[in-house]
Amino acid sequence: MQGIDECLLEAMRLPGARGAALVDWTSGLALGAVGEAPGGDQEAAAAEAAELARLAAEQGAFASEGSRAAEAAASGDEPDPPVEDLILSNRDSYHVLRFVPTSFDSSVFLHLWLARAEGNLALARIRLGEMAGRLELG
């Protein structure tokens, strides 16, 4: 298990990492951030990423069959986040939003901003999944 700061610093060690944040997609607030922020403003970047995450998370068409909240509630299990991750690409960078499963009603995700020329999208996606699994939220 690792805390927010350790998780974000680990994310910044990925090739091409420009910035990373842990964001609550319900409120749009960054719970922690390191590195650069897309657009230069951490709060605005967190709020905008949260809006995108919220749109995907609230749409049933994007949820896997195994993550349906009703099925999880009926079985007594905690529901998984509705979406595993989102990838947004533009001409010079990638944004990877990885939803974090928790023992409570999860509404947080890791946001990694990668330079496209130096970043490895597949590696980043795998490592963010590992980090999300180890993240300890109080």
Solvent accessible surface area in square Angstrom, and as a share of the most:
residue,aa,sasa,rsa
1,M,169,0.76
2,Q,30,0.13
3,G,27,0.26
4,I,47,0.24
5,D,99,0.51
6,E,99,0.44
7,C,1,0.00
8,L,1,0.01
9,L,96,0.48
10,E,37,0.17
11,A,1,0.00
12,M,54,0.24
13,R,174,0.64
14,L,13,0.06
15,P,67,0.42
16,G,19,0.18
17,A,21,0.16
18,R,72,0.26
19,G,3,0.03
20,A,6,0.05
21,A,8,0.06
22,L,0,0.00
23,V,0,0.00
24,D,30,0.16
25,W,33,0.12
26,T,92,0.54
27,S,67,0.43
28,G,9,0.08
29,L,114,0.57
30,A,39,0.30
31,L,87,0.43
32,G,17,0.16
33,A,41,0.31
34,V,35,0.20
35,G,49,0.47
36,E,95,0.43
37,A,11,0.09
38,P,36,0.22
39,G,88,0.84
40,G,68,0.66
41,D,64,0.33
42,Q,55,0.24
43,E,128,0.57
44,A,42,0.32
45,A,10,0.08
46,A,4,0.03
47,A,48,0.37
48,E,120,0.54
49,A,10,0.08
50,A,0,0.00
51,E,98,0.44
52,L,70,0.35
53,A,0,0.00
54,R,69,0.25
55,L,104,0.52
56,A,9,0.07
57,A,11,0.08
58,E,110,0.49
59,Q,83,0.37
60,G,49,0.47
61,A,98,0.76
62,F,135,0.56
63,A,17,0.13
64,S,68,0.44
65,E,122,0.55
66,G,70,0.67
67,S,12,0.08
68,R,74,0.27
69,A,66,0.51
70,A,79,0.61
71,E,98,0.44
72,A,12,0.09
73,A,75,0.58
74,A,94,0.73
75,S,75,0.49
76,G,66,0.63
77,D,93,0.48
78,E,101,0.45
79,P,50,0.31
80,D,86,0.44
81,P,19,0.12
82,P,36,0.23
83,V,15,0.08
84,E,97,0.44
85,D,22,0.11
86,L,39,0.19
87,I,77,0.39
88,L,88,0.44
89,S,61,0.39
90,N,68,0.35
91,R,233,0.85
92,D,91,0.47
93,S,2,0.01
94,Y,31,0.12
95,H,20,0.09
96,V,0,0.00
97,L,2,0.01
98,R,36,0.13
99,F,4,0.02
100,V,0,0.00
101,P,65,0.41
102,T,26,0.15
103,S,95,0.61
104,F,100,0.42
105,D,124,0.64
106,S,14,0.09
107,S,22,0.14
108,V,9,0.05
109,F,0,0.00
110,L,3,0.01
111,H,14,0.06
112,L,1,0.00
113,W,24,0.08
114,L,1,0.00
115,A,15,0.12
116,R,98,0.36
117,A,98,0.76
118,E,110,0.49
119,G,17,0.17
120,N,72,0.37
121,L,49,0.24
122,A,67,0.52
123,L,47,0.23
124,A,1,0.01
125,R,89,0.32
126,I,102,0.52
127,R,99,0.36
128,L,1,0.00
129,G,19,0.18
130,E,81,0.36
131,M,0,0.00
132,A,2,0.02
133,G,55,0.52
134,R,89,0.32
135,L,14,0.07
136,E,99,0.44
137,L,34,0.17
138,G,125,1.20
